Amino acid sequence: MIKRFSHNLVVLEKMLVAASLFLLLAFTLIQVIARNFFDTGFPALDIISRHLVLYIAFLGAALITEDQKH
């Protein structure tokens, strides 16, 4: 039962990492388009992007230690 819970937790972490990476790429693309084509930007996207980089790094480290590849 504990192994199944651990496996489900790893699957959830992988989905969170993938979603965070997708959001990071989308926010960065939106910010670049807004700055270059519309001469404006979204200040909140820079802060969110910084936080997403940290979350991706932390979750990636957790996934690597789960596989004993650290």
All heavy atoms as TSV, in Angstrom:
chain	resi	resn	atom	element	x	y	z
A	1	MET	N	N	0.818	-1.182	0.000
A	1	MET	CA	C	0.000	0.000	0.000
A	1	MET	C	C	0.870	1.258	0.000
A	1	MET	O	O	0.557	2.230	-0.682
A	1	MET	CB	C	-0.908	-0.010	1.234
A	1	MET	CG	C	-1.866	1.136	1.284
A	1	MET	SD	S	-3.072	0.871	2.562
A	1	MET	CE	C	-2.886	2.375	3.453
A	2	ILE	N	N	1.960	1.215	0.746
A	2	ILE	CA	C	2.848	2.375	0.803
A	2	ILE	C	C	3.553	2.564	-0.537
A	2	ILE	O	O	3.733	3.696	-0.993
A	2	ILE	CB	C	3.860	2.216	1.954
A	2	ILE	CG1	C	3.119	2.296	3.286
A	2	ILE	CG2	C	4.937	3.281	1.880
A	2	ILE	CD1	C	3.987	2.040	4.490
A	3	LYS	N	N	3.934	1.462	-1.185
A	3	LYS	CA	C	4.588	1.576	-2.496
A	3	LYS	C	C	3.631	2.153	-3.532
A	3	LYS	O	O	4.038	2.947	-4.375
A	3	LYS	CB	C	5.105	0.212	-2.955
A	3	LYS	CG	C	6.335	-0.213	-2.223
A	3	LYS	CD	C	6.950	-1.434	-2.841
A	3	LYS	CE	C	8.196	-1.786	-2.049
A	3	LYS	NZ	N	9.106	-2.604	-2.801
A	4	ARG	N	N	2.380	1.762	-3.475
A	4	ARG	CA	C	1.390	2.297	-4.409
A	4	ARG	C	C	1.177	3.792	-4.171
A	4	ARG	O	O	1.091	4.571	-5.116
A	4	ARG	CB	C	0.070	1.538	-4.277
A	4	ARG	CG	C	-0.924	1.893	-5.375
A	4	ARG	CD	C	-2.146	1.057	-5.305
A	4	ARG	NE	N	-2.906	1.518	-4.131
A	4	ARG	CZ	C	-3.885	0.835	-3.560
A	4	ARG	NH1	N	-4.226	-0.333	-4.027
A	4	ARG	NH2	N	-4.511	1.320	-2.518
A	5	PHE	N	N	1.121	4.196	-2.897
A	5	PHE	CA	C	0.989	5.604	-2.564
A	5	PHE	C	C	2.211	6.380	-3.041
A	5	PHE	O	O	2.087	7.469	-3.607
A	5	PHE	CB	C	0.814	5.781	-1.049
A	5	PHE	CG	C	0.721	7.215	-0.630
A	5	PHE	CD1	C	-0.419	7.960	-0.891
A	5	PHE	CD2	C	1.783	7.823	0.020
A	5	PHE	CE1	C	-0.500	9.284	-0.510
A	5	PHE	CE2	C	1.707	9.144	0.413
A	5	PHE	CZ	C	0.569	9.879	0.147
A	6	SER	N	N	3.388	5.823	-2.843
A	6	SER	CA	C	4.621	6.471	-3.297
A	6	SER	C	C	4.640	6.597	-4.816
A	6	SER	O	O	5.035	7.645	-5.351
A	6	SER	CB	C	5.834	5.680	-2.823
A	6	SER	OG	O	7.017	6.235	-3.314
A	7	HIS	N	N	4.201	5.558	-5.505
A	7	HIS	CA	C	4.153	5.605	-6.969
A	7	HIS	C	C	3.178	6.679	-7.446
A	7	HIS	O	O	3.488	7.439	-8.369
A	7	HIS	CB	C	3.751	4.242	-7.527
A	7	HIS	CG	C	3.536	4.242	-9.011
A	7	HIS	ND1	N	4.576	4.338	-9.910
A	7	HIS	CD2	C	2.398	4.188	-9.743
A	7	HIS	CE1	C	4.085	4.346	-11.140
A	7	HIS	NE2	N	2.762	4.250	-11.060
A	8	ASN	N	N	2.015	6.757	-6.810
A	8	ASN	CA	C	1.035	7.777	-7.183
A	8	ASN	C	C	1.564	9.182	-6.903
A	8	ASN	O	O	1.299	10.111	-7.668
A	8	ASN	CB	C	-0.279	7.551	-6.441
A	8	ASN	CG	C	-1.016	6.326	-6.935
A	8	ASN	OD1	O	-0.797	5.870	-8.052
A	8	ASN	ND2	N	-1.867	5.779	-6.095
A	9	LEU	N	N	2.320	9.321	-5.838
A	9	LEU	CA	C	2.917	10.612	-5.521
A	9	LEU	C	C	3.960	11.014	-6.559
A	9	LEU	O	O	4.031	12.174	-6.972
A	9	LEU	CB	C	3.542	10.567	-4.130
A	9	LEU	CG	C	3.927	11.889	-3.507
A	9	LEU	CD1	C	2.687	12.771	-3.344
A	9	LEU	CD2	C	4.591	11.660	-2.171
A	10	VAL	N	N	4.735	10.055	-7.021
A	10	VAL	CA	C	5.736	10.327	-8.065
A	10	VAL	C	C	5.038	10.722	-9.370
A	10	VAL	O	O	5.476	11.653	-10.056
A	10	VAL	CB	C	6.658	9.104	-8.276
A	10	VAL	CG1	C	7.497	9.249	-9.523
A	10	VAL	CG2	C	7.546	8.901	-7.058
A	11	VAL	N	N	3.958	10.062	-9.712
A	11	VAL	CA	C	3.203	10.407	-10.920
A	11	VAL	C	C	2.651	11.826	-10.798
A	11	VAL	O	O	2.717	12.615	-11.752
A	11	VAL	CB	C	2.064	9.385	-11.166
A	11	VAL	CG1	C	1.117	9.865	-12.244
A	11	VAL	CG2	C	2.652	8.034	-11.524
A	12	LEU	N	N	2.134	12.180	-9.628
A	12	LEU	CA	C	1.634	13.533	-9.403
A	12	LEU	C	C	2.754	14.562	-9.530
A	12	LEU	O	O	2.576	15.613	-10.138
A	12	LEU	CB	C	0.976	13.632	-8.023
A	12	LEU	CG	C	0.456	15.007	-7.630
A	12	LEU	CD1	C	-0.716	15.394	-8.528
A	12	LEU	CD2	C	0.064	15.021	-6.172
A	13	GLU	N	N	3.928	14.247	-8.982
A	13	GLU	CA	C	5.069	15.164	-9.101
A	13	GLU	C	C	5.476	15.351	-10.553
A	13	GLU	O	O	5.799	16.470	-10.973
A	13	GLU	CB	C	6.257	14.643	-8.301
A	13	GLU	CG	C	6.101	14.782	-6.815
A	13	GLU	CD	C	7.284	14.215	-6.052
A	13	GLU	OE1	O	8.160	13.572	-6.677
A	13	GLU	OE2	O	7.336	14.411	-4.837
A	14	LYS	N	N	5.484	14.282	-11.315
A	14	LYS	CA	C	5.849	14.387	-12.733
A	14	LYS	C	C	4.845	15.258	-13.493
A	14	LYS	O	O	5.240	16.059	-14.350
A	14	LYS	CB	C	5.921	13.000	-13.372
A	14	LYS	CG	C	7.137	12.222	-12.975
A	14	LYS	CD	C	7.178	10.863	-13.640
A	14	LYS	CE	C	8.385	10.071	-13.193
A	14	LYS	NZ	N	8.451	8.745	-13.837
A	15	MET	N	N	3.567	15.104	-13.171
A	15	MET	CA	C	2.560	15.932	-13.824
A	15	MET	C	C	2.723	17.396	-13.432
A	15	MET	O	O	2.578	18.284	-14.279
A	15	MET	CB	C	1.159	15.432	-13.483
A	15	MET	CG	C	0.837	14.118	-14.137
A	15	MET	SD	S	-0.772	13.348	-13.824
A	15	MET	CE	C	-1.662	14.433	-12.805
A	16	LEU	N	N	3.045	17.669	-12.171
A	16	LEU	CA	C	3.267	19.038	-11.727
A	16	LEU	C	C	4.486	19.659	-12.399
A	16	LEU	O	O	4.458	20.828	-12.777
A	16	LEU	CB	C	3.424	19.082	-10.207
A	16	LEU	CG	C	2.163	18.993	-9.393
A	16	LEU	CD1	C	2.481	18.902	-7.908
A	16	LEU	CD2	C	1.268	20.176	-9.657
A	17	VAL	N	N	5.545	18.887	-12.545
A	17	VAL	CA	C	6.744	19.397	-13.217
A	17	VAL	C	C	6.436	19.705	-14.676
A	17	VAL	O	O	6.826	20.755	-15.197
A	17	VAL	CB	C	7.916	18.396	-13.104
A	17	VAL	CG1	C	9.055	18.783	-14.017
A	17	VAL	CG2	C	8.411	18.332	-11.671
A	18	ALA	N	N	5.724	18.809	-15.343
A	18	ALA	CA	C	5.389	19.036	-16.752
A	18	ALA	C	C	4.488	20.255	-16.913
A	18	ALA	O	O	4.710	21.085	-17.802
A	18	ALA	CB	C	4.719	17.789	-17.332
A	19	ALA	N	N	3.499	20.383	-16.056
A	19	ALA	CA	C	2.600	21.536	-16.130
A	19	ALA	C	C	3.341	22.831	-15.817
A	19	ALA	O	O	3.126	23.853	-16.482
A	19	ALA	CB	C	1.429	21.349	-15.172
A	20	SER	N	N	4.225	22.802	-14.834
A	20	SER	CA	C	5.002	23.996	-14.489
A	20	SER	C	C	5.925	24.400	-15.623
A	20	SER	O	O	6.064	25.589	-15.922
A	20	SER	CB	C	5.825	23.743	-13.227
A	20	SER	OG	O	5.007	23.517	-12.123
A	21	LEU	N	N	6.544	23.424	-16.258
A	21	LEU	CA	C	7.425	23.728	-17.386
A	21	LEU	C	C	6.639	24.312	-18.551
A	21	LEU	O	O	7.068	25.285	-19.178
A	21	LEU	CB	C	8.174	22.475	-17.829
A	21	LEU	CG	C	9.205	22.654	-18.928
A	21	LEU	CD1	C	10.291	23.638	-18.493
A	21	LEU	CD2	C	9.818	21.327	-19.308
A	22	PHE	N	N	5.466	23.745	-18.824
A	22	PHE	CA	C	4.619	24.280	-19.892
A	22	PHE	C	C	4.191	25.711	-19.579
A	22	PHE	O	O	4.228	26.583	-20.452
A	22	PHE	CB	C	3.388	23.386	-20.092
A	22	PHE	CG	C	2.433	23.919	-21.107
A	22	PHE	CD1	C	2.728	23.840	-22.460
A	22	PHE	CD2	C	1.248	24.524	-20.720
A	22	PHE	CE1	C	1.848	24.346	-23.414
A	22	PHE	CE2	C	0.369	25.032	-21.654
A	22	PHE	CZ	C	0.676	24.944	-23.007
A	23	LEU	N	N	3.783	25.962	-18.339
A	23	LEU	CA	C	3.390	27.321	-17.951
A	23	LEU	C	C	4.556	28.291	-18.047
A	23	LEU	O	O	4.384	29.433	-18.491
A	23	LEU	CB	C	2.847	27.330	-16.522
A	23	LEU	CG	C	1.418	26.904	-16.340
A	23	LEU	CD1	C	1.069	26.840	-14.857
A	23	LEU	CD2	C	0.476	27.837	-17.059
A	24	LEU	N	N	5.733	27.849	-17.647
A	24	LEU	CA	C	6.914	28.704	-17.732
A	24	LEU	C	C	7.196	29.093	-19.178
A	24	LEU	O	O	7.440	30.269	-19.483
A	24	LEU	CB	C	8.120	27.999	-17.121
A	24	LEU	CG	C	9.440	28.747	-17.160
A	24	LEU	CD1	C	9.378	29.998	-16.307
A	24	LEU	CD2	C	10.563	27.843	-16.701
A	25	LEU	N	N	7.134	28.136	-20.068
A	25	LEU	CA	C	7.370	28.423	-21.484
A	25	LEU	C	C	6.281	29.330	-22.053
A	25	LEU	O	O	6.570	30.259	-22.814
A	25	LEU	CB	C	7.453	27.121	-22.274
A	25	LEU	CG	C	8.654	26.234	-21.975
A	25	LEU	CD1	C	8.517	24.906	-22.704
A	25	LEU	CD2	C	9.944	26.918	-22.360
A	26	ALA	N	N	5.033	29.082	-21.693
A	26	ALA	CA	C	3.933	29.900	-22.194
A	26	ALA	C	C	4.030	31.333	-21.672
A	26	ALA	O	O	3.875	32.294	-22.443
A	26	ALA	CB	C	2.593	29.283	-21.787
A	27	PHE	N	N	4.306	31.498	-20.382
A	27	PHE	CA	C	4.421	32.846	-19.814
A	27	PHE	C	C	5.585	33.611	-20.433
A	27	PHE	O	O	5.481	34.804	-20.693
A	27	PHE	CB	C	4.584	32.789	-18.300
A	27	PHE	CG	C	3.332	32.393	-17.562
A	27	PHE	CD1	C	3.411	31.950	-16.259
A	27	PHE	CD2	C	2.084	32.462	-18.158
A	27	PHE	CE1	C	2.280	31.598	-15.558
A	27	PHE	CE2	C	0.945	32.104	-17.473
A	27	PHE	CZ	C	1.044	31.672	-16.168
A	28	THR	N	N	6.690	32.913	-20.662
A	28	THR	CA	C	7.845	33.573	-21.274
A	28	THR	C	C	7.528	34.000	-22.695
A	28	THR	O	O	7.878	35.117	-23.111
A	28	THR	CB	C	9.061	32.635	-21.249
A	28	THR	OG1	O	9.292	32.222	-19.898
A	28	THR	CG2	C	10.291	33.327	-21.774
A	29	LEU	N	N	6.863	33.145	-23.447
A	29	LEU	CA	C	6.490	33.486	-24.817
A	29	LEU	C	C	5.516	34.663	-24.841
A	29	LEU	O	O	5.674	35.591	-25.649
A	29	LEU	CB	C	5.866	32.276	-25.513
A	29	LEU	CG	C	5.453	32.472	-26.964
A	29	LEU	CD1	C	6.670	32.739	-27.834
A	29	LEU	CD2	C	4.687	31.277	-27.459
A	30	ILE	N	N	4.546	34.653	-23.951
A	30	ILE	CA	C	3.594	35.769	-23.866
A	30	ILE	C	C	4.318	37.065	-23.538
A	30	ILE	O	O	4.051	38.110	-24.135
A	30	ILE	CB	C	2.503	35.462	-22.814
A	30	ILE	CG1	C	1.584	34.360	-23.315
A	30	ILE	CG2	C	1.700	36.704	-22.475
A	30	ILE	CD1	C	0.656	33.798	-22.258
A	31	GLN	N	N	5.261	36.997	-22.614
A	31	GLN	CA	C	5.993	38.194	-22.211
A	31	GLN	C	C	6.846	38.736	-23.362
A	31	GLN	O	O	6.893	39.948	-23.590
A	31	GLN	CB	C	6.869	37.870	-20.996
A	31	GLN	CG	C	7.496	39.048	-20.349
A	31	GLN	CD	C	6.519	39.864	-19.535
A	31	GLN	OE1	O	5.328	39.936	-19.806
A	31	GLN	NE2	N	7.039	40.512	-18.526
A	32	VAL	N	N	7.497	37.856	-24.094
A	32	VAL	CA	C	8.321	38.291	-25.222
A	32	VAL	C	C	7.465	38.924	-26.311
A	32	VAL	O	O	7.803	39.981	-26.851
A	32	VAL	CB	C	9.142	37.106	-25.786
A	32	VAL	CG1	C	9.761	37.437	-27.123
A	32	VAL	CG2	C	10.215	36.691	-24.795
A	33	ILE	N	N	6.342	38.300	-26.638
A	33	ILE	CA	C	5.445	38.854	-27.657
A	33	ILE	C	C	4.882	40.195	-27.206
A	33	ILE	O	O	4.834	41.151	-27.987
A	33	ILE	CB	C	4.322	37.843	-27.981
A	33	ILE	CG1	C	4.904	36.647	-28.729
A	33	ILE	CG2	C	3.222	38.498	-28.792
A	33	ILE	CD1	C	3.939	35.499	-28.917
A	34	ALA	N	N	4.474	40.291	-25.946
A	34	ALA	CA	C	3.906	41.547	-25.442
A	34	ALA	C	C	4.935	42.673	-25.469
A	34	ALA	O	O	4.611	43.809	-25.834
A	34	ALA	CB	C	3.377	41.356	-24.026
A	35	ARG	N	N	6.170	42.370	-25.129
A	35	ARG	CA	C	7.193	43.414	-25.101
A	35	ARG	C	C	7.634	43.836	-26.499
A	35	ARG	O	O	7.858	45.017	-26.755
A	35	ARG	CB	C	8.405	42.939	-24.301
A	35	ARG	CG	C	8.172	42.923	-22.825
A	35	ARG	CD	C	9.408	42.529	-22.086
A	35	ARG	NE	N	9.163	42.523	-20.643
A	35	ARG	CZ	C	10.004	42.045	-19.769
A	35	ARG	NH1	N	11.154	41.524	-20.160
A	35	ARG	NH2	N	9.704	42.083	-18.482
A	36	ASN	N	N	7.783	42.876	-27.391
A	36	ASN	CA	C	8.317	43.193	-28.716
A	36	ASN	C	C	7.279	43.750	-29.675
A	36	ASN	O	O	7.595	44.615	-30.494
A	36	ASN	CB	C	8.975	41.964	-29.340
A	36	ASN	CG	C	10.282	41.613	-28.667
A	36	ASN	OD1	O	10.944	42.473	-28.094
A	36	ASN	ND2	N	10.634	40.343	-28.712
A	37	PHE	N	N	6.061	43.275	-29.605
A	37	PHE	CA	C	5.065	43.688	-30.583
A	37	PHE	C	C	4.093	44.748	-30.069
A	37	PHE	O	O	3.552	45.513	-30.855
A	37	PHE	CB	C	4.278	42.479	-31.091
A	37	PHE	CG	C	5.125	41.502	-31.863
A	37	PHE	CD1	C	5.354	40.237	-31.377
A	37	PHE	CD2	C	5.698	41.877	-33.069
A	37	PHE	CE1	C	6.139	39.341	-32.086
A	37	PHE	CE2	C	6.489	40.984	-33.778
A	37	PHE	CZ	C	6.709	39.720	-33.290
A	38	PHE	N	N	3.857	44.763	-28.775
A	38	PHE	CA	C	2.859	45.696	-28.233
A	38	PHE	C	C	3.459	46.741	-27.299
A	38	PHE	O	O	2.734	47.533	-26.721
A	38	PHE	CB	C	1.761	44.910	-27.497
A	38	PHE	CG	C	1.057	43.920	-28.381
A	38	PHE	CD1	C	1.198	42.554	-28.170
A	38	PHE	CD2	C	0.260	44.344	-29.432
A	38	PHE	CE1	C	0.548	41.643	-28.977
A	38	PHE	CE2	C	-0.393	43.434	-30.236
A	38	PHE	CZ	C	-0.246	42.071	-30.018
A	39	ASP	N	N	4.771	46.728	-27.128
A	39	ASP	CA	C	5.485	47.684	-26.262
A	39	ASP	C	C	4.890	47.767	-24.865
A	39	ASP	O	O	4.754	48.838	-24.281
A	39	ASP	CB	C	5.508	49.084	-26.897
A	39	ASP	CG	C	6.346	49.120	-28.160
A	39	ASP	OD1	O	7.337	48.363	-28.226
A	39	ASP	OD2	O	5.993	49.871	-29.067
A	40	THR	N	N	4.516	46.641	-24.341
A	40	THR	CA	C	3.996	46.555	-22.984
A	40	THR	C	C	4.452	45.230	-22.399
A	40	THR	O	O	5.080	44.426	-23.059
A	40	THR	CB	C	2.461	46.667	-22.957
A	40	THR	OG1	O	2.036	46.734	-21.603
A	40	THR	CG2	C	1.789	45.503	-23.649
A	41	GLY	N	N	4.145	45.012	-21.182
A	41	GLY	CA	C	4.509	43.758	-20.541
A	41	GLY	C	C	3.646	43.514	-19.320
A	41	GLY	O	O	2.862	44.371	-18.911
A	42	PHE	N	N	3.801	42.358	-18.759
A	42	PHE	CA	C	3.058	41.989	-17.562
A	42	PHE	C	C	4.074	41.761	-16.442
A	42	PHE	O	O	4.753	40.732	-16.429
A	42	PHE	CB	C	2.250	40.713	-17.800
A	42	PHE	CG	C	1.277	40.834	-18.935
A	42	PHE	CD1	C	1.558	40.264	-20.170
A	42	PHE	CD2	C	0.091	41.514	-18.763
A	42	PHE	CE1	C	0.658	40.368	-21.223
A	42	PHE	CE2	C	-0.818	41.628	-19.811
A	42	PHE	CZ	C	-0.531	41.058	-21.042
A	43	PRO	N	N	4.196	42.707	-15.515
A	43	PRO	CA	C	5.201	42.560	-14.452
A	43	PRO	C	C	5.000	41.307	-13.603
A	43	PRO	O	O	5.965	40.727	-13.113
A	43	PRO	CB	C	5.017	43.817	-13.597
A	43	PRO	CG	C	4.253	44.768	-14.426
A	43	PRO	CD	C	3.473	43.961	-15.403
A	44	ALA	N	N	3.779	40.886	-13.424
A	44	ALA	CA	C	3.521	39.708	-12.593
A	44	ALA	C	C	4.076	38.436	-13.230
A	44	ALA	O	O	4.455	37.499	-12.518
A	44	ALA	CB	C	2.034	39.558	-12.348
A	45	LEU	N	N	4.145	38.389	-14.559
A	45	LEU	CA	C	4.648	37.182	-15.218
A	45	LEU	C	C	6.118	36.948	-14.924
A	45	LEU	O	O	6.559	35.791	-14.861
A	45	LEU	CB	C	4.414	37.262	-16.730
A	45	LEU	CG	C	2.969	37.114	-17.194
A	45	LEU	CD1	C	2.885	37.108	-18.707
A	45	LEU	CD2	C	2.329	35.877	-16.631
A	46	ASP	N	N	6.895	37.997	-14.743
A	46	ASP	CA	C	8.298	37.827	-14.390
A	46	ASP	C	C	8.441	37.174	-13.022
A	46	ASP	O	O	9.246	36.255	-12.838
A	46	ASP	CB	C	9.023	39.171	-14.390
A	46	ASP	CG	C	9.237	39.723	-15.780
A	46	ASP	OD1	O	9.309	38.924	-16.730
A	46	ASP	OD2	O	9.330	40.959	-15.907
A	47	ILE	N	N	7.646	37.616	-12.084
A	47	ILE	CA	C	7.703	37.054	-10.728
A	47	ILE	C	C	7.221	35.611	-10.722
A	47	ILE	O	O	7.841	34.731	-10.106
A	47	ILE	CB	C	6.871	37.919	-9.765
A	47	ILE	CG1	C	7.482	39.317	-9.683
A	47	ILE	CG2	C	6.783	37.280	-8.387
A	47	ILE	CD1	C	6.614	40.333	-8.999
A	48	ILE	N	N	6.141	35.350	-11.433
A	48	ILE	CA	C	5.620	33.984	-11.513
A	48	ILE	C	C	6.631	33.065	-12.190
A	48	ILE	O	O	6.835	31.923	-11.760
A	48	ILE	CB	C	4.268	33.965	-12.255
A	48	ILE	CG1	C	3.208	34.696	-11.439
A	48	ILE	CG2	C	3.816	32.541	-12.542
A	48	ILE	CD1	C	1.912	34.942	-12.175
A	49	SER	N	N	7.303	33.554	-13.218
A	49	SER	CA	C	8.308	32.747	-13.908
A	49	SER	C	C	9.461	32.393	-12.982
A	49	SER	O	O	9.968	31.265	-13.008
A	49	SER	CB	C	8.830	33.490	-15.133
A	49	SER	OG	O	7.813	33.664	-16.075
A	50	ARG	N	N	9.888	33.345	-12.170
A	50	ARG	CA	C	10.967	33.058	-11.210
A	50	ARG	C	C	10.550	31.973	-10.231
A	50	ARG	O	O	11.332	31.063	-9.919
A	50	ARG	CB	C	11.337	34.316	-10.428
A	50	ARG	CG	C	12.129	35.289	-11.222
A	50	ARG	CD	C	12.553	36.447	-10.351
A	50	ARG	NE	N	12.446	37.661	-11.135
A	50	ARG	CZ	C	12.156	38.847	-10.661
A	50	ARG	NH1	N	11.943	38.999	-9.377
A	50	ARG	NH2	N	12.081	39.888	-11.441
A	51	HIS	N	N	9.319	32.049	-9.752
A	51	HIS	CA	C	8.847	31.033	-8.819
A	51	HIS	C	C	8.705	29.673	-9.500
A	51	HIS	O	O	9.000	28.633	-8.898
A	51	HIS	CB	C	7.524	31.465	-8.194
A	51	HIS	CG	C	7.682	32.528	-7.170
A	51	HIS	ND1	N	7.572	33.862	-7.478
A	51	HIS	CD2	C	7.958	32.466	-5.848
A	51	HIS	CE1	C	7.759	34.569	-6.384
A	51	HIS	NE2	N	7.994	33.754	-5.382
A	52	LEU	N	N	8.254	29.662	-10.736
A	52	LEU	CA	C	8.116	28.397	-11.457
A	52	LEU	C	C	9.471	27.729	-11.666
A	52	LEU	O	O	9.573	26.502	-11.589
A	52	LEU	CB	C	7.421	28.617	-12.801
A	52	LEU	CG	C	5.911	28.799	-12.745
A	52	LEU	CD1	C	5.369	29.151	-14.119
A	52	LEU	CD2	C	5.235	27.546	-12.219
A	53	VAL	N	N	10.509	28.511	-11.914
A	53	VAL	CA	C	11.850	27.937	-12.062
A	53	VAL	C	C	12.258	27.237	-10.769
A	53	VAL	O	O	12.800	26.119	-10.793
A	53	VAL	CB	C	12.877	29.029	-12.450
A	53	VAL	CG1	C	14.289	28.525	-12.310
A	53	VAL	CG2	C	12.627	29.506	-13.863
A	54	LEU	N	N	11.983	27.864	-9.631
A	54	LEU	CA	C	12.314	27.232	-8.348
A	54	LEU	C	C	11.514	25.961	-8.128
A	54	LEU	O	O	12.055	24.944	-7.681
A	54	LEU	CB	C	12.073	28.215	-7.205
A	54	LEU	CG	C	13.030	29.393	-7.135
A	54	LEU	CD1	C	12.595	30.361	-6.049
A	54	LEU	CD2	C	14.435	28.921	-6.883
A	55	TYR	N	N	10.219	26.008	-8.418
A	55	TYR	CA	C	9.390	24.816	-8.227
A	55	TYR	C	C	9.833	23.674	-9.131
A	55	TYR	O	O	9.857	22.517	-8.711
A	55	TYR	CB	C	7.914	25.129	-8.470
A	55	TYR	CG	C	7.310	26.031	-7.428
A	55	TYR	CD1	C	6.407	27.020	-7.781
A	55	TYR	CD2	C	7.624	25.903	-6.086
A	55	TYR	CE1	C	5.849	27.849	-6.826
A	55	TYR	CE2	C	7.067	26.734	-5.128
A	55	TYR	CZ	C	6.186	27.700	-5.508
A	55	TYR	OH	O	5.640	28.524	-4.570
A	56	ILE	N	N	10.193	23.988	-10.354
A	56	ILE	CA	C	10.664	22.949	-11.274
A	56	ILE	C	C	11.954	22.341	-10.749
A	56	ILE	O	O	12.138	21.115	-10.783
A	56	ILE	CB	C	10.839	23.527	-12.692
A	56	ILE	CG1	C	9.482	23.850	-13.304
A	56	ILE	CG2	C	11.602	22.556	-13.585
A	56	ILE	CD1	C	9.567	24.664	-14.577
A	57	ALA	N	N	12.850	23.175	-10.245
A	57	ALA	CA	C	14.116	22.667	-9.713
A	57	ALA	C	C	13.885	21.779	-8.488
A	57	ALA	O	O	14.468	20.690	-8.376
A	57	ALA	CB	C	15.033	23.830	-9.363
A	58	PHE	N	N	13.035	22.223	-7.568
A	58	PHE	CA	C	12.789	21.441	-6.359
A	58	PHE	C	C	12.085	20.119	-6.669
A	58	PHE	O	O	12.451	19.068	-6.140
A	58	PHE	CB	C	11.960	22.234	-5.357
A	58	PHE	CG	C	12.713	23.368	-4.714
A	58	PHE	CD1	C	12.065	24.539	-4.381
A	58	PHE	CD2	C	14.065	23.286	-4.445
A	58	PHE	CE1	C	12.734	25.591	-3.788
A	58	PHE	CE2	C	14.763	24.321	-3.864
A	58	PHE	CZ	C	14.091	25.473	-3.534
A	59	LEU	N	N	11.067	20.171	-7.510
A	59	LEU	CA	C	10.353	18.936	-7.858
A	59	LEU	C	C	11.235	18.001	-8.674
A	59	LEU	O	O	11.168	16.783	-8.518
A	59	LEU	CB	C	9.062	19.259	-8.603
A	59	LEU	CG	C	7.952	19.883	-7.761
A	59	LEU	CD1	C	6.795	20.322	-8.655
A	59	LEU	CD2	C	7.472	18.921	-6.712
A	60	GLY	N	N	12.070	18.573	-9.548
A	60	GLY	CA	C	13.000	17.739	-10.309
A	60	GLY	C	C	14.000	17.053	-9.398
A	60	GLY	O	O	14.334	15.875	-9.592
A	61	ALA	N	N	14.485	17.768	-8.385
A	61	ALA	CA	C	15.407	17.157	-7.425
A	61	ALA	C	C	14.719	16.040	-6.645
A	61	ALA	O	O	15.321	14.995	-6.379
A	61	ALA	CB	C	15.934	18.226	-6.475
A	62	ALA	N	N	13.465	16.234	-6.294
A	62	ALA	CA	C	12.726	15.186	-5.584
A	62	ALA	C	C	12.546	13.956	-6.465
A	62	ALA	O	O	12.660	12.821	-5.985
A	62	ALA	CB	C	11.370	15.716	-5.133
A	63	LEU	N	N	12.284	14.161	-7.746
A	63	LEU	CA	C	12.125	13.022	-8.658
A	63	LEU	C	C	13.441	12.272	-8.858
A	63	LEU	O	O	13.458	11.043	-8.939
A	63	LEU	CB	C	11.572	13.501	-10.000
A	63	LEU	CG	C	10.114	13.936	-9.985
A	63	LEU	CD1	C	9.739	14.574	-11.319
A	63	LEU	CD2	C	9.207	12.768	-9.680
A	64	ILE	N	N	14.529	13.006	-8.934
A	64	ILE	CA	C	15.834	12.366	-9.122
A	64	ILE	C	C	16.208	11.539	-7.895
A	64	ILE	O	O	16.735	10.434	-8.022
A	64	ILE	CB	C	16.908	13.442	-9.426
A	64	ILE	CG1	C	16.660	14.060	-10.793
A	64	ILE	CG2	C	18.307	12.868	-9.348
A	64	ILE	CD1	C	16.753	13.094	-11.944
A	65	THR	N	N	15.961	12.060	-6.708
A	65	THR	CA	C	16.292	11.287	-5.505
A	65	THR	C	C	15.385	10.074	-5.355
A	65	THR	O	O	15.794	9.066	-4.773
A	65	THR	CB	C	16.208	12.153	-4.237
A	65	THR	OG1	O	14.918	12.743	-4.153
A	65	THR	CG2	C	17.260	13.235	-4.246
A	66	GLU	N	N	14.175	10.154	-5.871
A	66	GLU	CA	C	13.275	8.985	-5.830
A	66	GLU	C	C	13.849	7.836	-6.660
A	66	GLU	O	O	13.722	6.674	-6.301
A	66	GLU	CB	C	11.891	9.372	-6.349
A	66	GLU	CG	C	10.904	8.263	-6.392
A	66	GLU	CD	C	10.494	7.768	-5.006
A	66	GLU	OE1	O	10.521	8.567	-4.061
A	66	GLU	OE2	O	10.170	6.582	-4.884
A	67	ASP	N	N	14.495	8.158	-7.777
A	67	ASP	CA	C	15.076	7.140	-8.656
A	67	ASP	C	C	16.499	6.761	-8.250
A	67	ASP	O	O	17.151	5.988	-8.942
A	67	ASP	CB	C	15.097	7.628	-10.106
A	67	ASP	CG	C	13.714	7.717	-10.705
A	67	ASP	OD1	O	12.793	7.056	-10.184
A	67	ASP	OD2	O	13.539	8.444	-11.698
A	68	GLN	N	N	17.010	7.360	-7.155
A	68	GLN	CA	C	18.372	7.090	-6.678
A	68	GLN	C	C	19.428	7.444	-7.725
A	68	GLN	O	O	20.426	6.769	-7.893
A	68	GLN	CB	C	18.531	5.622	-6.256
A	68	GLN	CG	C	17.591	5.162	-5.158
A	68	GLN	CD	C	17.903	5.819	-3.828
A	68	GLN	OE1	O	19.044	6.012	-3.488
A	68	GLN	NE2	N	16.858	6.157	-3.096
A	69	LYS	N	N	19.209	8.545	-8.450
A	69	LYS	CA	C	20.137	8.983	-9.500
A	69	LYS	C	C	20.828	10.295	-9.122
A	69	LYS	O	O	21.319	11.000	-9.990
A	69	LYS	CB	C	19.400	9.159	-10.827
A	69	LYS	CG	C	18.868	7.868	-11.374
A	69	LYS	CD	C	18.206	8.082	-12.700
A	69	LYS	CE	C	17.668	6.771	-13.244
A	69	LYS	NZ	N	16.996	6.957	-14.519
A	70	HIS	N	N	20.871	10.628	-7.865
A	70	HIS	CA	C	21.497	11.871	-7.452
A	70	HIS	C	C	22.969	11.682	-7.135
A	70	HIS	O	O	23.511	10.641	-7.065
A	70	HIS	CB	C	20.786	12.468	-6.252
A	70	HIS	CG	C	20.699	11.582	-5.047
A	70	HIS	ND1	N	19.895	10.469	-5.033
A	70	HIS	CD2	C	21.300	11.636	-3.843
A	70	HIS	CE1	C	20.009	9.892	-3.851
A	70	HIS	NE2	N	20.864	10.563	-3.122
